[in-house]
Amino acid sequence: MKCRVCRAAAVVEVRRHNAGFCRDCFLAHCRNQVERTIKEHSMIEPGERALVAVSGGKDSLALWDLLLQLGYLADGLYIGLGIEGYSDESAVFARRFAEERAARLVQVDLPDDFGFDVRSAAAADHRVPCSACGLSKRHIFDQATLEGGYDVLATGHNLDDEAAVLLGNVLHWDLAYMARQHPVLPSGDGFPRKVKPLVRLGERETAAYCVLQGIDYQVEECPMSAGNRHLGYKDALNAIEERSPGTKAAFYGGFVDKAAQLLADIGEEGREGLHACPRCGSPTTAAQLCAFCRLVERATGQRRRRLPVSTQ
Amino acid sequence: MKCRVCRAAAVVEVRRHNAGFCRDCFLAHCRNQVERTIKEHSMIEPGERALVAVSGGKDSLALWDLLLQLGYLADGLYIGLGIEGYSDESAVFARRFAEERAARLVQVDLPDDFGFDVRSAAAADHRVPCSACGLSKRHIFDQATLEGGYDVLATGHNLDDEAAVLLGNVLHWDLAYMARQHPVLPSGDGFPRKVKPLVRLGERETAAYCVLQGIDYQVEECPMSAGNRHLGYKDALNAIEERSPGTKAAFYGGFVDKAAQLLADIGEEGREGLHACPRCGSPTTAAQLCAFCRLVERATGQRRRRLPVSTQ
């Protein structure tokens, strides 16, 4: 197979584009896809400061690298989740990436800074680990973005992630979740703008990007995600994609282009009734403390402190 | 496992209801599900005459039997599709069912009455066989219902069928198709009312109904449907259902209850610009002949006759 662009030998095949790429043209293809996504959805304007949520895995490191390559002002945010045999290693990849590029990495650690980890929080709050983890990360993302004075938070959700989440939401017609599943969530009501610039790249492509760009990333999946329902949705979509390449992109892209507008009113309703959490100030619909402050209280038996931040 | 209703030994398990049933209670369960569906959606009023589209397979014969058991006035409509090694056998099952119950079976035969079969029509019209077949059946369903003076056409689409079609429509966000995917399509603009009373029963349940009720049906699948994209969607949903029983019912039921109303305007648009086909009188949006009359013309090189009907 030859590179679609320059006819040199291809090293990567992207079946849904029915195309192969050589190394340099593939890296350029990824940059183009991300730049196009950012421009189309007005995700980041020139001169704005972005904070990239960095896990140490392929998606988030590819995103950070791509934003830097494209000339955006992008710092990283790493959250240590205290997951044994996983979090220590993921931190190494995030820190090494930042050091090699002399980039700024904001670091928050659940055990050191809040006194709990994902496993203990899940047990204390009677949640599955992925739920306690997601809640903690979303809260820290928002607060670190606002307190650091960033204009926008960028996450490394790729096409496979978004298509699987969308499938789960559609299978249960969770209209409120669907209304919020857009590549850009605008700022407002105490929330920072949040963007997903990788929604045009599949997970095979972000992995290939890292390999070809020489980015070392954590290959191991989180040990606590085994059996996660979204993995089942990914499997189902992969089986369909295998028969009909391009289905995932049509599914997610068609939702954003054609269906999301039907849900606009529902999305607005979701932000009604917000007030500031009396402890941390974050917007919440809960009667008293926000869900994160309640999680901290249950997991530690203590009142939480303000967001502690250390910078590399 | 014991019968959920009477505690006798269960012979059928329905995982999404987390229940087993003995023979009699399972048959009653099926009748209840169908009666509830008919009432909830005002599908058939007492005294109305229904025409049941009968293929000879488990779903359509179960439907016809259930409607008769529930006291509805229901005749059958069998369409011979001229598919070698399949259609002859399917006719035997449909006729035997009708004979045993002294029920009326309207019969239409594509080769005898229109001079073509599914294979030749597909080739002549450059369609896949399932497309030529579906087009022909929909046309004959409508016309036989109207010309026979029936109030409503009933088809045996089950939960698995509808969930798979919905998944295909959702994966491509075919909003116009989604807007028409309701268990009832009201009459109007030259179309008869169409109803799907089996949408609360899965295909394992319609098969079990036939077995336990002593209905002989054609087990063989249509040989022309191999590779049909919907079979891929069924496989994907079955894999998800296996992990999370009830997902299919939640997916289809949630669509009908929560999402369909968002598409109401789009459904209306689909019926704009209809006029009567100058040859057969059927409603069509095509500039001249309706799609079925064009199919007949291409497949036979001849003008079609009015719908011929023979009754058993």
Interface residues (C-beta under 8 A of the other chain):
Chain A: V170 L171 H172 W173 L175 R229 G232 Y233 D235 A236 L237 A239 I240 R243 S244 T247 A250 F251 G254 F255 D257 K258 A259 L262 L263
Chain B: V170 L171 H172 W173 L175 R229 G232 Y233 D235 A236 L237 A239 I240 R243 S244 T247 A250 F251 G254 F255 D257 K258 A259 L262 L263
